[in-house]
Each structure stands twice: as C-alpha cells, then as structure tokens.
C-alpha cells in the first residue's frame, strides 16, 4: 500500500512538472506575441506620425503659395505691376518652408515655375489727343494733300520709311503710283515677262527683287500706271507696299464720304491700325501668302 502511494505521488509529481513546463512555454509564447504586437503597433504609430507631419508640411506650403498668389493678383495691374515681385523675382513664401517633389507634382509645376510667373496683362488702348485732334480736323475737310498736318506726320513717320528701297528711283515711282491709285500687283504666273525699255536686271526676275536688288524668291510683280513693264518684288517688299496701299484706300473712302456708318472714333482707330501695319512692315515684320 505504501508502495502504491509512492508511485501515485511520483506520477502526480511528473504531471505537475509537465504542467509547469507547459505553463512556462505558454507564458513565454504569450509574452513574445505581446512584444511582437507592441513592436508592430509602435512601427505603425511612427509611420502615421511621419505621414501626418509630411501632410502638415505640404498644407503649410500650399497655404503659403495660395496667399502669395492672392497677393500677386490683388496688387498687380497692367500699369503698375507689383514692384517687390518684379525686383526680387521671388515669391513671398514663409521662411523655412521648402517645396518637396510630391508637392510639386500635385501642383503641376515646380517652385521655379511659380517664381517665374509673369504679371497679368491685358491689351488696352487710349487715343493720343494730339493725333485725334489732327484726324478730326482733317476729317472735317478731308484732302489728299500731303502737306496737311494729319498726312504730313504719317508721310514722315510711316509712308516714307515703308517705301524706302535701295532702288530709290523705282521706289519714288511706286509711291507716285500708290498716291494716284494706278499701281497694280499680281501673282507671278506662267505668263512670259514683258519688258519695254527695261533690262532684266532693272525689272528683276523670279529670283531677284527689283526694289531691293537682292536675290529673293519673288511671287508677285507690280505694274506702274499704263507702263507695260513689270517689276518682280519679294514678299517683304510686297507687304510694305500693300500696307501703304491699304492706308490710302481707307482715307480715300473717308474723303469720298463712303463710310457714313462709322463714327469719328471708329475711323480714328481704323487709321491707327493701318498705321500700326505700316510700322510693323517698315521694321521688317511681314505676312507672306503661302
């Protein structure tokens, strides 16, 4: 009986030891799992805090840019642009903020794009009173006399410079034909060139301009009055001639009373537009028919 009790005690002792070992292993496993969960939670928290900080930085930069743009729009006008913006070439962002790549992509540009932004400008026009008064005086008694104040200024500033070419004698003949409305311009076709008392050099050719004397591709030719001589002209010379012809055509309409549907101001601005075309032509800008 004593022996049975010893065996029972030994068996229970083994069970106790086994349960104790299993409890230790379970406890260790639980601690390890808990430590892993805490570590993962800390990593996620750190990542979330980092994202929050980055997002806050982006918001600060965007708010600074919006404020700068509002200041630029409100303080800039066509006649008085923002002096600080122009002189420094920098946008007044808050100090310490740097625009990172992700923010640049979101805004569709870079920090440099914004600093290089130009002031908002719109086209405006205002009549020069001196020119306007000269035009009104001329319109009251329209004349084609080039010595009147209105035409004299335009001759000096636009017409003469426009029709000044290296072949001065031919240029003078062109101006006279334009004034008399006897100049004709036609495209160069396949018809043979007609020469009367003029050599090929004097009249130019398909690849030499008679007015400038330069080797140019000439797509048009002119005829002066009843002359049967044709002169080849380059696109540049043609545009200068036509810009002057357009001006004379319009003021002839005014002189003949054919523009009754237009008021004085409309006529004035049309004259200014025609002067503008002559100014561009004399500076070398022209339009070519393709």
Beta strands, then each sheet from edge to edge (+ up, - down):
strand 1: 183-187
strand 2: 220-224
strand 3: 231-233
sheet 1: 1+ 2- 3+
end
